[in-house]
Amino acid sequence: MASVSLGFENQLWEMADKLRGNIESSEYKHVVLGLIFLKYVSDGFDEKYKELLDEGDGFEEDADAYNEENIFFVPQEARWDFIKSQAKKPTIGQVIDDAMVAVEKSNATLKGVLPKNYARPEIDKTKLGELIDLFSFKIGDKEAKAQDVLGRVYEYFLGQFGSSEGEFYTPPTIVKILVGMIEPYKGRVYDPCCGSGGMFVQSQRFVEEHEGRKDDIHIYGQEYTATTWRLCKMNLAIRGIDGNLGDRDADTFGNDLHKNLRADYILANPPFNVSDYTLIQDDVRWKYGIPPARNANYAWISHMISKLSPSGIAGFVMANGSMSTTTTGEGEIRKNIIEAPNGGLVDCIVTMPTNLFYTVTIPVCLWFVSKKRENRKDKILFIDARKMGHMVTRKHRELSDEEIKQICDTYHNWRNDKGYEDIQGFCKSTSLDEVRGHEYILTPGRYVGIEEKEADSEPFEDKMDRLTVELAEMFAKSRHLEDEIRERLGGIGYEF
């Protein structure tokens, strides 16, 4: 599952960051990623250009000869050699803008996608020229193709920008677990809040690593933010992924771009606890209850369930509160999803450690919801992964490939009924009767038990996160029991 390190991504990033000057990171990412994209399509064009030139049939300037092999045609004024020749001129900003316009005109799928504001005064043209020189590195064709050099550089830079702008970037640890759990071998893959497209890239990588074909999966996505939608289009294009992201950015709740889609796989990291969203009251998506207007978590869950095919499976990220909340009808919706006909829809819940995201420390969980559960009806698998991972920086944690594999294997063994065993403190296959006894609360720690230890080594912050969640659950249950006692006493004439 791990991507191979090229060894120089960090040095490239440090040099590129030094050239940022006074440009805000939110703006600079478009400057940098746009240039990497232009270099990528130009390199791909050059390789095919030389092949056609050697063939001697005169098709080297014929756009159709490139398009039929899913290679972007790059006009002369947008080719990297020309861009590099203009790098030291004060007009370089306009040269790049013109190049982006030319590439869009020659490739309909890129219309309205590429950044075209390099000529603006805020960008230091000397530093822009140095940035072009920085990205003009040469690597042998075979090595570059084998390792997908620029594709990996683009991905690495997305991750680095994600350090300061986590809203459009899901950490690789989480993406790998989601993809590894649901295994999108063949079919329709959907992400209703696709960000920069990390779920799609990892899905394609999964297919290729398992000797499948890239076109075995069909990508559908939607993104609310215009600049992020364009980033996703570029990210998919640079990986050679043909995806349907709609004609433009759009609100998934207010303007569903894929109304008739029934997906085989859904992967998503919806924004947590959104309090201002378009809630259409009379909507077929709210089959299990109308979600509250002030929190979109259960709107996302309901939307994704409505998009599943009869044999579809969804894996998505949620804030921990989604496992236990009982406010404004959320508890009732969760109950209805758990109690759905044919053994319920909730397949597995995984609690994750803190500090996985770059910008927030909020603890998260992973939900897995499936329409096809014949061999595991009336059961839910709980996995507590809060103790996994290691701190790679003072603020950021990652899970090792071995830990990711342990989580995925546990789920697969349980799902396929092949050698699964409960592990105290880590995983438990739980009956719906037991979940009913816990008032439909889905917090894994409540079911898997406590790992036997000689001493308490749980970090203080992790312990406080866990204890406050458990205390909130106890308070909610206490209120429920109090109301029930009052009701029963009132029924026999003892109201108070």
C-alpha positions in Angstrom: 0.0 0.0 0.0 2.9 2.3 0.6 4.0 4.6 -2.2 7.7 4.6 -3.1 9.6 7.6 -2.0 11.6 9.3 -4.7 14.0 10.8 -2.3 13.9 14.3 -3.5 10.3 15.4 -3.0 11.2 17.1 0.3 14.1 19.0 -1.2 11.9 20.2 -4.0 9.2 21.3 -1.6 11.7 23.3 0.6 13.2 25.0 -2.5 9.7 25.8 -3.9 8.5 27.1 -0.5 11.5 29.5 -0.3 10.4 31.0 -3.6 6.9 31.7 -2.2 7.8 35.3 -1.1 4.8 37.1 0.3 2.1 35.0 -1.4 -0.3 33.3 0.9 -0.1 29.5 0.9 -3.7 29.3 -0.2 -2.8 31.1 -3.4 0.7 29.7 -3.8 -0.6 26.2 -4.1 -2.3 27.1 -7.4 0.9 28.7 -8.7 3.0 25.6 -7.9 0.6 22.8 -8.8 -0.4 24.5 -12.0 3.3 24.6 -13.1 3.8 20.9 -12.1 0.7 20.0 -14.1 2.0 22.0 -17.2 5.3 20.2 -16.9 3.6 16.8 -16.6 1.4 17.2 -19.7 4.3 18.6 -21.6 6.6 15.7 -20.8 3.8 13.2 -21.8 3.3 15.1 -25.0 7.1 15.1 -25.8 7.4 11.4 -25.3 4.6 10.7 -27.8 5.9 13.5 -30.1 9.3 11.7 -30.5 7.5 8.4 -31.3 5.4 10.0 -34.0 8.5 11.8 -35.4 10.4 8.6 -35.6 7.5 6.9 -37.4 7.8 9.6 -40.1 4.2 9.8 -41.1 3.8 13.5 -40.3 1.3 13.1 -37.4 3.4 14.7 -34.7 1.3 17.9 -34.8 -2.0 16.1 -35.2 -4.1 16.4 -31.9 -6.1 13.3 -32.7 -2.9 11.1 -32.6 -2.5 12.1 -29.0 -6.2 12.2 -27.9 -6.8 8.6 -29.1 -4.2 7.4 -26.5 -5.5 9.7 -23.7 -2.4 12.0 -24.0 -3.0 15.7 -23.8 -2.1 17.7 -26.9 0.2 20.6 -26.0 0.4 23.5 -28.5 3.9 24.9 -29.2 3.5 28.0 -27.0 2.7 25.7 -24.0 5.5 23.2 -24.3 8.0 23.2 -21.4 11.0 23.9 -23.6 9.4 27.2 -24.7 8.3 28.1 -21.2 11.8 27.5 -19.9 13.3 29.6 -22.7 11.1 32.6 -21.4 11.7 32.0 -17.7 14.1 34.9 -17.2 11.9 37.5 -19.0 9.7 39.9 -17.1 6.7 38.7 -19.3 7.0 35.1 -18.1 3.7 35.4 -16.1 1.8 36.3 -19.3 3.6 33.5 -21.2 2.3 30.9 -18.6 -1.2 32.3 -18.7 -1.2 32.1 -22.5 0.1 28.5 -22.2 -2.7 27.5 -19.9 -5.3 29.0 -22.2 -3.8 27.1 -25.2 -3.8 23.8 -23.4 -7.5 24.2 -22.4 -8.4 25.1 -25.9 -6.8 21.9 -27.2 -8.3 19.6 -24.6 -12.0 20.0 -23.9 -11.8 18.0 -20.6 -9.6 20.7 -19.1 -11.9 23.6 -19.9 -12.1 26.1 -17.0 -9.7 24.0 -14.9 -6.2 25.4 -15.1 -5.0 28.5 -13.2 -4.5 31.5 -15.4 -3.4 34.4 -13.2 0.4 34.1 -13.2 0.7 37.7 -14.7 -0.7 39.3 -11.6 1.6 41.8 -9.9 1.6 39.9 -6.6 3.8 37.2 -8.2 7.5 38.0 -8.3 8.5 37.2 -11.8 12.1 36.5 -10.9 11.0 34.0 -8.4 8.5 32.6 -10.9 11.3 32.0 -13.4 13.4 30.3 -10.6 10.4 28.0 -9.9 10.3 27.0 -13.6 14.0 26.2 -13.4 13.4 24.1 -10.3 10.8 22.0 -12.1 12.9 21.5 -15.2 14.7 18.5 -13.7 15.5 15.6 -16.1 15.2 11.9 -15.3 15.6 9.1 -17.8 12.3 8.3 -19.6 12.2 4.7 -18.3 12.9 5.6 -14.7 10.4 8.5 -14.8 7.7 6.4 -16.3 8.3 3.5 -13.9 8.1 5.7 -10.8 5.6 8.3 -12.2 8.0 11.0 -11.0 5.9 14.2 -11.6 2.7 12.5 -10.5 4.3 11.6 -7.2 5.8 15.1 -6.8 2.3 16.6 -7.4 0.9 14.2 -4.8 3.6 15.1 -2.3 3.0 18.8 -2.8 -0.7 18.3 -2.3 0.1 16.7 1.0 2.4 19.5 2.0 -0.2 22.1 1.2 -2.6 19.9 3.2 -0.5 20.6 6.2 -1.9 24.1 6.3 -5.2 23.6 4.4 -6.5 20.2 5.6 -10.0 20.8 4.3 -9.2 19.5 0.8 -6.8 16.8 1.8 -7.4 13.5 3.6 -4.3 12.0 5.3 -2.9 9.0 3.4 -3.3 6.7 6.5 -7.1 7.2 6.4 -7.4 6.9 2.7 -5.4 3.6 2.6 -7.5 2.1 5.4 -10.8 3.0 3.6 -9.6 1.7 0.3 -8.0 -1.4 1.8 -11.2 -2.2 3.7 -13.7 -1.9 0.9 -11.4 -3.1 -2.0 -12.7 -1.3 -5.1 -11.7 -3.9 -7.7 -14.3 -3.2 -10.3 -17.3 -0.9 -10.6 -18.5 2.6 -9.9 -16.6 4.6 -7.2 -18.3 7.7 -5.8 -17.1 10.4 -3.4 -19.8 13.1 -2.7 -17.2 15.6 -1.3 -14.1 14.6 -3.2 -11.7 17.3 -2.3 -8.5 17.0 -4.3 -9.3 13.4 -5.3 -7.1 11.4 -3.0 -9.7 8.6 -2.6 -9.8 8.2 -6.4 -6.0 8.1 -6.8 -5.7 5.5 -4.1 -8.5 3.4 -5.6 -6.7 3.3 -8.9 -3.5 2.4 -7.2 -5.2 -0.4 -5.4 -6.6 -1.8 -8.7 -3.2 -1.7 -10.4 -1.4 -3.2 -7.4 -3.8 -6.2 -7.7 -3.1 -6.6 -11.4 -6.4 -5.1 -12.5 -7.0 -2.5 -15.2 -7.3 1.2 -14.7 -10.5 1.3 -16.6 -12.1 -1.4 -14.3 -13.3 1.4 -12.1 -15.5 4.3 -13.0 -15.1 7.5 -11.0 -17.9 9.8 -10.0 -17.4 12.8 -7.7 -18.7 16.1 -6.5 -17.0 19.1 -4.8 -18.4 22.2 -3.3 -15.4 24.6 -3.5 -14.5 25.8 -7.0 -10.7 26.0 -6.5 -10.7 22.5 -4.9 -12.8 21.1 -7.8 -10.2 22.4 -10.2 -7.4 20.8 -8.2 -9.2 17.5 -8.3 -9.6 17.7 -12.1 -5.9 18.4 -12.4 -5.0 15.6 -9.9 -7.1 13.0 -11.9 -5.7 14.2 -15.2 -2.1 14.0 -14.0 -2.8 10.3 -13.0 -4.5 9.5 -16.2 -7.9 8.9 -14.5 -11.0 9.7 -16.4 -13.6 10.9 -13.8 -17.0 12.4 -13.9 -17.0 15.4 -11.5 -19.8 17.2 -13.1 -19.5 20.3 -15.2 -18.5 22.4 -12.2 -18.4 22.7 -8.4 -21.8 22.2 -6.7 -23.5 21.7 -3.3 -24.1 17.9 -2.9 -27.2 18.5 -0.8 -28.8 21.3 -2.8 -27.7 20.3 -6.3 -26.9 16.6 -6.5 -25.0 16.2 -9.8 -25.4 12.4 -9.9 -29.0 11.9 -8.9 -29.4 8.5 -10.7 -26.1 7.1 -9.7 -26.0 3.8 -7.7 -22.4 3.2 -6.7 -20.7 -0.1 -6.0 -18.1 1.7 -3.7 -18.4 5.0 -1.8 -15.3 6.6 -0.2 -15.6 9.9 1.6 -14.3 12.3 4.2 -17.2 14.7 4.6 -16.6 18.0 6.5 -17.3 17.5 10.2 -20.3 18.9 12.0 -21.3 21.4 9.3 -23.9 23.7 10.9 -25.0 25.5 7.8 -26.1 23.4 4.8 -29.0 23.0 2.4 -31.5 20.8 4.0 -34.4 19.8 1.7 -37.1 18.5 4.0 -39.1 16.3 1.6 -36.2 14.3 0.1 -36.0 10.6 -0.7 -32.5 10.6 0.8 -33.9 10.9 4.3 -35.3 7.4 4.3 -34.2 6.8 7.9 -35.2 10.2 9.3 -34.8 13.9 8.6 -31.3 15.0 9.7 -31.0 18.0 12.0 -30.6 21.4 10.3 -27.7 22.4 12.5 -25.4 19.4 11.9 -24.9 17.7 8.5 -23.2 14.5 9.8 -26.3 12.3 9.4 -27.3 14.1 6.2 -24.0 12.8 4.7 -24.5 9.3 6.1 -28.1 9.2 4.7 -27.0 10.6 1.3 -24.3 8.0 0.9 -26.6 5.1 1.8 -29.1 6.4 -0.8 -26.4 6.2 -3.4 -25.4 2.5 -2.8 -26.2 -0.2 -5.4 -28.0 -3.3 -4.1 -24.5 -4.9 -3.4 -22.7 -1.6 -2.7 -20.4 -0.8 0.3 -19.4 2.6 1.7 -16.5 3.6 3.9 -16.3 7.1 5.2 -14.9 9.3 8.0 -17.0 10.8 10.7 -16.5 12.8 13.9 -16.7 10.5 17.0 -19.9 12.1 18.1 -21.7 10.4 15.3 -21.4 7.1 17.1 -23.3 8.1 20.2 -25.2 11.4 19.7 -28.9 11.3 20.6 -29.8 14.9 20.0 -32.3 16.3 17.4 -33.2 12.9 16.1 -29.7 11.7 15.2 -30.0 8.7 17.6 -33.3 7.7 16.0 -31.7 7.8 12.5 -28.8 5.7 13.7 -31.2 3.2 15.2 -33.1 3.0 12.0 -29.9 2.4 10.0 -28.8 -0.3 12.4 -32.2 -1.9 12.3 -32.7 -1.7 8.5 -34.3 -4.8 7.0 -32.2 -7.9 6.3 -29.8 -7.5 9.2 -29.0 -3.8 9.3 -26.7 -1.7 7.2 -23.8 -0.9 9.6 -21.0 -3.4 8.9 -18.0 -2.1 10.9 -16.9 0.8 13.0 -13.3 1.7 13.6 -12.1 4.3 16.1 -8.9 6.1 15.1 -6.2 7.8 17.2 -5.9 11.5 17.4 -3.6 13.8 15.4 -4.1 12.1 12.1 -5.3 15.3 10.4 -2.9 18.1 9.8 -5.0 21.0 11.0 -7.3 19.5 13.7 -6.7 17.0 16.6 -10.4 16.0 16.7 -10.6 12.2 17.1 -12.4 10.5 14.2 -14.0 7.1 13.4 -14.5 5.2 10.2 -17.9 3.9 9.3 -18.5 0.9 6.9 -22.0 0.5 5.6 -23.0 -2.4 3.3 -26.1 -3.4 1.4 -25.0 -7.0 1.1 -24.5 -8.7 4.4 -25.9 -12.2 4.0 -23.2 -14.0 6.0 -23.1 -11.4 8.8 -26.7 -10.3 9.3 -27.5 -9.0 12.8 -23.7 -8.5 13.5 -21.4 -5.5 13.6 -17.6 -5.6 13.8 -16.0 -3.1 16.2 -12.3 -2.2 15.9 -10.6 0.1 18.4 -7.4 1.4 16.7 -6.9 4.4 19.1 -3.6 3.1 20.4 -2.1 2.6 16.9 0.3 4.8 15.1 3.4 6.9 15.9 4.1 10.6 15.9 6.0 11.6 12.8 6.1 15.2 14.0 5.2 16.9 17.2 1.6 17.3 16.0 1.0 14.6 13.3 0.5 10.9 13.7 0.6 8.1 11.0 -0.1 4.4 11.1 2.5 2.0 9.7 1.7 -0.2 6.7 1.7 -3.2 9.1 -0.9 -1.5 11.3 -3.1 -0.6 8.3 -2.8 -4.2 7.1 -3.9 -5.5 10.6 -7.0 -3.4 10.5 -7.9 -4.4 7.0 -7.2 -8.1 7.5 -9.3 -8.2 10.7 -12.3 -6.8 8.7 -11.7 -9.1 5.7 -11.4 -12.2 7.9 -14.6 -11.3 9.7 -16.4 -10.4 6.5 -15.4 -13.6 4.7 -15.6 -15.8 7.8 -12.0 -17.0 7.5 -10.2 -17.3 10.8 -11.5 -14.3 12.6 -11.2 -14.1 16.4 -12.2 -11.4 18.9 -9.1 -9.7 20.5 -9.6 -8.2 23.9 -9.2 -4.4 23.7 -8.9 -4.4 19.8 -11.8 -6.0 18.0 -15.2 -7.8 18.6 -17.9 -9.2 16.5 -21.1 -8.0 18.2 -24.7 -9.1 17.9 -27.4 -6.5 17.3 -29.0 -7.6 20.5 -25.9 -6.4 22.4 -26.0 -3.1 20.4 -29.7 -2.7 21.3 -28.7 -3.2 25.0 -26.3 -0.2 24.6 -29.1 2.1 23.2 -27.6 1.8 19.7 -24.4 3.5 20.7 -21.6 2.4 18.3 -18.5 3.3 20.2 -16.0 0.4 19.8 -14.5 0.8 23.2 -17.8 -0.1 24.8 -17.7 -3.5 23.1 -14.1 -4.6 22.6 -13.2 -4.3 26.3 -9.9 -3.1 27.8 -6.6 -4.6 26.8 -5.0 -6.4 29.6 -1.9 -4.4 30.7 0.5 -4.3 33.6 0.6 -0.5 33.7 -1.5 2.3 32.2 0.5 3.7 29.2 -2.3 5.6 27.5 -1.3 9.2 26.8 -3.1 11.7 29.0 -4.7 13.6 26.0 -5.9 10.3 24.5 -7.3 9.2 27.8 -9.2 12.5 28.3 -10.6 12.3 24.7 -11.9 8.8 25.5 -13.2 9.5 28.9 -15.1 12.6 27.8 -16.8 10.7 25.0 -17.7 7.9 27.4 -19.0 10.4 30.0 -21.2 12.1 27.3 -22.6 8.7 26.5 -23.4 8.0 30.1 -25.1 11.3 30.6 -27.2 10.7 27.5 -28.2 7.2 28.8 -28.9 8.7 32.2 -31.3 11.2 30.8 -33.0 8.5 28.8 -33.5 6.3 31.9 -34.7 9.3 33.9 -37.4 10.0 31.3 -38.4 6.4 31.2 -38.7 6.2 35.0 -40.8 9.4 35.1 -43.1 8.0 32.4 -43.6 4.7 34.1 -44.3 6.3 37.5 -46.7 8.7 35.9 -48.5 5.8 34.3 -49.4 4.5 37.7 -50.3 7.9 39.1 -47.0 9.0 40.7 -46.0 12.1 38.8 -43.3 14.4 40.0 
